[in-house]
Amino acid sequence: MTEPLSDELEALRAWLTAFDEHCRTAPLPQTTHLVVTPLGWPDRALIEEALHRHHLSVLSRLRLRGWPRLSTVLQVTKRTDEALRRAVVFEATWAAVDALEQAEAWELSLDDAARLVPHKRALRAALRSRGVEVAELPRRSTLHALHLADADDFTSSSRRLVVANALLEEGLCGELE
């Protein structure tokens, strides 16, 4: 991947700054989400079977729009230059993975999500992934077929997802007011 341009970084920084303001006033949900990314989309039945084997229930499903940007709000919690460079590259990589950007958030109770966390790595290992190298960053990264926050981030991750999805649904993917 090529190094992101400074205007791309500044545009993302501005979007995230405005997003943060919207997110601060949103209530913390009492549930969290397992996200089936575009890489996991073809294997939704396999993921559902795994949840069923662990006696976990999906409370609802939310169709996600603009997955590349949504992935950024889930993964980028620090606003450093390095984090923003990674995010720009990841967004471009996600856009190249699936032009339709099909993704869904499956709402789980906090208890069910906590019971899933120990199985997250094994479940991911059975699904598709894609390695990503970012110029001048110290480590290789991976795009996964599913995303589940760690237990200490369940509710704030869910709030970021819901707020960003609503903003993107409203067409506020460029400049936020």
Secondary structure, DSSP 8 states (H G I E B T S, - for coil): -----HHHHHHHHHHHHHHHHHHHTS---SEEEEEE-TTTGGGHHHHHHHHHHTT----EEEEES-HHHHHHHHH--S--HHHHHHHHHHHHHHHHH-TT--EEEEEEEHHHHHHHGGGHHHHHHTS-EEEE--TT-SS-EEEESEEE--GGGHHHHHHHHHHHHHHHHTT-SS---
